[in-house]
């Protein structure tokens, strides 16, 4: 099955930052969360996909098409939402929608009107008078109204308070799931990605730490709690070891290697706990930093 988006060995160098050999694949109809701390390279990667920045090496294909040679055709089939998208603040919602619609042959006025009603956006209100949350809802309406096959969401909930973020995320997910479309959704808020993503790609300092199914990633990591200390043979397979309640706690993404390294196997009294996506990101970021040092 042809992937919707394939990024293969992409490198982009700046004076003080570099995307380094980034690779990922987004299957049809899937939601992939792109997560990492601020400055990890998420927005740069989105710009590279849209050919807003020129990559130095590697390749990007969208719908099986080269992202540079077929840029215009690709952009007509992609919806993009970002907190950085500028609007003409003097226009009303209706005027802005008419302006944007002229760029998309597949624009659906009825769909835009339905989304606008769903998100309680007044057609006569000036864009400059909208709250940040409503501006993001307007961005989503504009991105969806031409029925894109791929939706790129770059930090769509950034800067919103917890209530507005939860509301926007739930509405966004409902709308996305009504039609079979693929989504690449970035956020430094791992809980948001954990709620919606089938696949995840973790990026840290411009490098991919993991890309694949979210369930596979979370299923492979555990917190290990032990009274006393870990045997020295096990320490290389543990990340983020710290004192805890008269003993130690550490996390691992390779239980098999940990069991093999532990003299006599992991004792029955050692506690194993599932950990969150945020904790996994911290552990992988630590590993990536150590390997890149």
Steps between C-alpha positions, in 0.01 A plus 500: 500500500640840400564729795342843511824661617854365488796693638830327428832616645415869502769738620466879530788703642478839668771696677400372845265208425472201269233250403713187470402207274133510600290212368135409561204346314133594544257226387164587337222586745732520802565773755866545586610713793830682455623578848805661651600800711486854362787546257524129414436565130128430466406825323807479276387155390152630412654783299719248318197286409329807351825608328504823699863421585738319267643177637872430458481123455240224499158481337136571583207349312134584560235281330796337325601837345829683547433797731701739281411395146130471582471772766186668364310176443589378850396823674156482338449164674644600841346698785739686731434646845764684703499760774734704281264538201434874448149624420367821355356628826289768330296238309192331635483122529283487185734727304806297597331175398418642155862611460643160600245306292639649177819291544326161520301343213347254747376767744157414644299805614239283669766317699662825612160634610430179695841513672459869575164429663641203689781714644261791574694747285303804386537568127484873562762520773838645409786256526701745711228490766509121544653339808806281450290187536249621240780596263624141520145374434484730197833360379358150528185599307710649221728197492212250482263680262682384187483136620874431531632146492781589743468736794816656648447646848803682641448571872130587452434517875814698597433801720146397592389446857418147610122534449528657153768247400283203604196644322687568176669159506171313546324700227796457268506124555125470438526687170808308385343161569187580299701451180781259425804727491859478620630740762845608617450682830784663691504606862738538791202406720526121499161446666329651194678260266435208735126565465480497120800335331530151350868553419761720664831645395721634779750765398773653715766750393419438135530120520228234502511290817208276404238468227229234490178389667424681826375181667824318410707780649304525824480122528879467489584744782473436873600661827700265725474548878744316726587494869870559532703562184504365145777249418779668299437264205146639465589868519591540127144397407334754728430868439432775751590303814417685822461428875146403595351391837806328644598356164531609139279552195605488138331466162583270210384455144653153467368259760657200327849648517443599861393147595803347327739740672357450850688221683248221547225699326284780640393404856129441562485784755601768250201717399430582133280796401375640169616856429358795308599621156655808663727283717601297196583820311720618789679164510554487123617861494753414771623202299520706183703770676742242642544329161553833327750623757 
